């Protein structure tokens, strides 16, 4: 569900940017949006910096799913 817009910070290049705030898995957390400067998905809302360990798990899940999807496409 889209909840509006929020400020995100990229953990790779430290850019702060505005992006849509989309609910992640029916939880209070937001879907990490791609950084507008470097393209990294390792981003989190500025107001949820204390949830860094949770977002670390979310980033790993996103990367794992992306890798599995790429592996499935290569095996076809």
C-alpha positions in Angstrom: 0.0 0.0 0.0 1.3 3.4 -0.9 1.4 5.7 2.2 2.6 8.9 0.5 6.2 10.1 0.3 9.1 10.0 2.7 12.8 10.9 2.9 15.2 8.0 2.3 18.9 7.8 2.8 21.3 5.6 0.8 23.7 3.6 3.0 26.1 3.4 0.0 26.6 7.1 -1.1 24.7 8.8 1.8 22.3 10.7 -0.6 19.1 11.8 1.0 16.1 11.8 -1.4 12.3 11.9 -1.5 10.5 8.8 -2.8 7.2 7.0 -2.5 6.6 5.3 0.9 5.3 1.8 0.0 4.5 -0.6 2.8 6.7 -3.7 3.0 5.0 -7.0 3.6 2.0 -5.5 5.6 4.4 -4.2 8.2 5.4 -0.8 9.5 8.5 -0.8 7.4 8.9 0.7 3.9 10.1 -1.0 0.7 13.7 0.2 0.0 13.6 2.5 -3.0 16.5 2.7 -5.4 19.0 5.6 -4.8 18.7 8.4 -7.3 22.4 8.9 -7.4 24.1 5.4 -7.3 21.1 3.1 -8.0 21.7 1.0 -4.8 18.7 -0.6 -3.1 20.4 -0.4 0.3 18.2 2.6 1.4 16.0 3.2 4.3 13.6 5.9 5.5 15.4 8.7 7.5 12.9 8.3 10.3 13.6 4.6 10.7 17.4 4.7 11.1 17.0 2.7 14.4 15.6 -0.1 12.3 18.9 -0.6 10.4 19.2 -4.3 11.5 15.7 -5.0 10.1 16.5 -3.2 6.8 19.7 -5.2 6.5 17.6 -8.4 6.5 15.2 -6.8 3.9 18.1 -5.9 1.6 19.5 -9.5 1.9 16.0 -10.9 1.0 15.7 -8.6 -2.0 19.2 -9.4 -3.3 18.6 -13.2 -2.8 15.3 -13.0 -4.7 16.9 -11.0 -7.4 19.7 -13.6 -7.7 17.3 -16.5 -7.8 15.2 -14.8 -10.5 18.4 -14.2 -12.6 19.4 -17.9 -12.1 16.0 -19.1 -13.2 16.1 -16.9 -16.3 19.6 -18.2 -17.2 18.5 -21.9 -16.8 15.7 -21.5 -19.4 
